[in-house]
């Protein structure tokens, strides 16, 4: 475990294994713990970096109320990569973390040789889907508390379990996500033409068990925008956590292709 000082924050991260660098970018309210089941498997062939994004879990902010921006989070990812190696890296990103990875690829061409973006929540690509409203969730949070806001978010995202499925230690992360980070994610639109021209190999992942959920359908639509076929991975939106062995095997095959 280590801490990297970056402008305005300190990033808690771990580096394990050896070989080509593979950075795991969590999404939403998730921290590095989400990758614990798969990190050891990937570390058999890669130098794996996992981390808590700024404001999440152990990564602290100088100003906890600071407006969060995708490009700042992307710069954090770049600094983590640079702290380990300057060679072109592999990035595996989940959910909202995919948007930071897209920004990293566009603004730093050549830094990422392969990006595997698993179910980016690009709701603007889905005709007729209202998406998750940050303003509505903020209102629910103010009027009814974080439990109600989490429940609404989970329902709108098509996830089962609601707030009951969220561990108590994650409540603070969800509050930060809903109050400070979610709007930046919802408002972000990737530059698809720049992504295609970047020289980075981009893989759009979709869970085999999440068909019909908004993030799955958005991944399929984003793959179409990039002129590629989506790649199916075991499990659902977080199959890498709950079906780590099968997911890691598929990911290794994708990276070797």
C-alpha positions in Angstrom: 0.0 0.0 0.0 1.2 3.5 -0.8 0.0 7.1 -1.0 0.7 9.4 -3.9 0.4 13.1 -3.4 -1.4 14.8 -6.4 -2.7 18.4 -6.7 -5.5 18.7 -4.1 -5.5 15.1 -2.9 -3.6 12.0 -1.7 -4.3 8.8 -3.6 -4.2 5.5 -1.7 -3.1 2.8 -4.1 -1.5 -0.6 -4.3 1.0 -2.0 -6.8 1.3 -5.8 -7.1 2.8 -8.3 -9.6 5.3 -7.9 -12.4 5.1 -7.4 -16.1 3.3 -4.8 -18.3 1.5 -2.2 -16.2 -2.3 -2.7 -15.9 -4.2 0.1 -14.1 -7.7 -0.7 -12.7 -10.0 2.3 -12.6 -13.1 1.9 -10.4 -16.4 3.6 -11.1 -19.0 5.5 -9.1 -18.7 5.1 -5.4 -16.3 2.1 -5.7 -12.8 1.9 -4.4 -9.8 -0.3 -5.0 -11.5 -3.1 -2.9 -13.8 -3.8 -5.8 -10.8 -5.2 -7.7 -9.5 -7.3 -4.8 -10.9 -10.6 -6.2 -9.3 -10.1 -9.7 -6.1 -8.2 -8.9 -4.2 -11.2 -7.7 -5.1 -13.2 -10.8 -4.1 -10.4 -13.1 -0.8 -9.8 -11.1 0.4 -13.3 -12.3 1.2 -11.6 -15.7 1.0 -7.8 -15.0 2.1 -5.1 -12.7 -1.4 -4.2 -11.4 -2.2 -0.8 -9.9 -5.5 -0.4 -8.0 -6.5 2.7 -6.2 -9.2 4.7 -4.4 -10.2 7.7 -6.5 -9.9 11.1 -4.9 -12.6 11.6 -2.3 -13.4 7.9 -2.0 -12.5 5.7 1.0 -8.8 6.3 1.9 -8.0 8.9 -0.8 -8.4 12.3 0.9 -9.1 15.7 -0.5 -7.6 19.0 0.6 -11.1 20.5 0.0 -13.8 17.9 0.5 -16.4 20.3 -1.1 -14.4 20.9 -4.3 -16.3 20.4 -7.6 -15.2 17.1 -9.2 -14.2 17.0 -12.8 -13.5 14.1 -15.1 -10.3 15.5 -16.4 -8.9 15.9 -12.9 -9.6 12.2 -12.2 -8.0 11.3 -15.5 -4.9 13.3 -14.5 -4.8 11.3 -11.3 -4.8 8.1 -13.3 -2.0 9.4 -15.4 0.1 10.3 -12.4 -0.4 6.8 -11.0 0.8 5.3 -14.2 3.8 7.6 -14.3 4.7 6.7 -10.7 5.2 3.1 -11.8 6.4 3.3 -15.5 6.4 5.6 -18.5 5.8 2.7 -20.9 2.4 2.6 -22.7 0.1 0.9 -20.3 -3.1 -1.3 -20.2 -6.1 0.2 -18.5 -9.1 -1.7 -17.3 -11.9 0.6 -16.3 -15.3 -0.1 -14.8 -18.6 1.9 -15.1 -18.0 5.7 -14.5 -14.3 5.0 -14.4 -14.5 4.4 -18.2 -15.2 8.1 -18.7 -11.9 9.1 -17.0 -10.1 6.5 -19.1 -11.6 7.9 -22.3 -10.4 11.3 -21.3 -7.0 10.0 -20.5 -6.7 8.3 -23.9 -7.8 11.4 -25.8 -5.6 13.9 -24.0 -2.5 11.7 -23.7 -2.3 9.8 -27.0 0.2 6.9 -26.8 0.1 6.6 -23.0 -2.5 3.8 -23.1 -1.9 1.0 -25.6 -5.1 -1.0 -24.7 -8.2 0.3 -22.9 -10.8 -2.2 -21.8 -13.9 -0.2 -20.8 -16.5 -2.3 -19.1 -20.0 -1.0 -19.3 -19.6 2.8 -19.3 -22.8 4.5 -18.2 -23.3 6.6 -21.4 -27.0 7.1 -21.0 -27.2 9.8 -23.7 -26.7 7.0 -26.2 -29.9 5.3 -25.2 -33.0 6.6 -27.0 -35.9 7.0 -24.7 -34.0 6.2 -21.5 -34.2 9.1 -19.0 -31.0 8.0 -17.3 -30.2 8.8 -13.7 -30.8 12.5 -12.7 -28.2 14.0 -10.4 -30.5 16.8 -9.5 -33.3 14.4 -8.5 -30.9 12.4 -6.4 -29.6 15.5 -4.7 -33.2 16.5 -3.8 -34.0 13.0 -2.5 -30.7 13.1 -0.5 -31.6 16.4 1.1 -35.3 15.5 1.8 -35.1 11.8 2.6 -31.5 10.9 3.3 -28.7 8.9 1.7 -30.5 5.6 2.0 -33.4 6.8 -0.2 -31.0 8.4 -2.7 -29.0 5.2 -3.0 -32.2 3.2 -3.5 -33.3 5.5 -6.3 -29.9 5.4 -8.0 -29.8 1.6 -7.9 -33.4 1.3 -9.3 -32.7 3.8 -12.1 -29.5 1.9 -13.0 -31.4 -1.4 -13.2 -29.4 -3.0 -10.3 -31.2 -5.3 -7.9 -31.0 -5.0 -4.1 -31.2 -1.3 -3.7 -29.6 0.4 -0.7 -29.9 -2.9 1.2 -27.1 -4.4 -0.9 -24.7 -1.6 -0.1 -22.2 -2.3 2.8 -22.3 0.2 5.6 -18.8 1.4 5.0 -19.8 2.4 1.4 -22.5 4.8 2.5 -20.0 7.7 2.8 -18.6 6.9 -0.7 -22.1 6.9 -2.1 -22.8 10.3 -0.5 -19.7 11.8 -2.0 -20.5 10.3 -5.4 -24.1 11.6 -5.4 -23.3 15.0 -4.0 -19.9 15.8 -5.8 -19.1 13.4 -8.6 -22.2 12.1 -10.3 -23.0 15.2 -12.3 -19.6 15.2 -13.9 -20.1 11.6 -15.0 -23.6 12.2 -16.4 -22.5 15.4 -18.2 -19.5 13.8 -19.8 -19.6 13.0 -23.5 -16.6 11.1 -25.0 -14.9 12.4 -28.2 -15.6 9.3 -30.3 -13.7 10.5 -33.3 -10.6 11.3 -31.2 -10.8 7.9 -29.5 -10.8 6.2 -32.9 -7.9 8.3 -34.0 -5.9 7.9 -30.8 -4.0 4.8 -31.7 -5.1 3.1 -28.5 -6.8 -0.3 -28.9 -10.2 0.1 -27.3 -12.4 -2.8 -26.1 -16.0 -2.1 -25.0 -17.0 -4.8 -22.5 -20.6 -5.9 -21.7 -21.6 -8.4 -19.1 -23.1 -11.6 -20.2 -25.6 -11.4 -17.4 -26.5 -7.7 -17.5 -28.3 -7.5 -20.9 -31.2 -5.0 -20.6 -29.5 -2.9 -17.9 -28.8 0.6 -19.0 -25.0 0.4 -18.7 -24.9 -2.8 -20.7 -26.9 -1.3 -23.5 -24.9 1.9 -23.4 -21.7 -0.2 -23.8 -23.2 -1.8 -26.9 -24.2 1.6 -28.3 -20.7 3.0 -27.5 -19.1 0.1 -29.3 -21.2 1.0 -32.4 -20.1 4.6 -32.2 -16.5 3.4 -32.3 -17.1 1.0 -35.1 -16.2 -2.1 -33.1 -18.1 -5.1 -31.7 -18.8 -5.3 -27.9 -16.8 -7.9 -26.1 -18.8 -10.1 -23.7 -17.4 -10.8 -20.3 -18.6 -13.2 -17.6 -21.1 -11.9 -15.0 -22.9 -8.6 -14.8 -21.9 -5.0 -14.3 -19.3 -6.0 -11.7 -18.6 -9.5 -12.9 -14.9 -8.9 -12.3 -15.7 -8.9 -8.5 -18.1 -11.9 -8.3 -16.8 -14.1 -11.1 -13.2 -13.1 -10.9 -11.6 -16.3 -12.2 -13.7 -16.5 -15.4 -13.5 -12.8 -15.9 -9.7 -12.7 -15.5 -9.4 -15.6 -18.0 -11.5 -13.7 -20.6 -9.6 -10.5 -20.0 -6.2 -12.2 -20.5 -7.5 -13.7 -23.7 -8.7 -10.3 -24.9 -5.4 -8.7 -24.1 -3.5 -11.4 -25.9 -5.6 -11.2 -29.0 
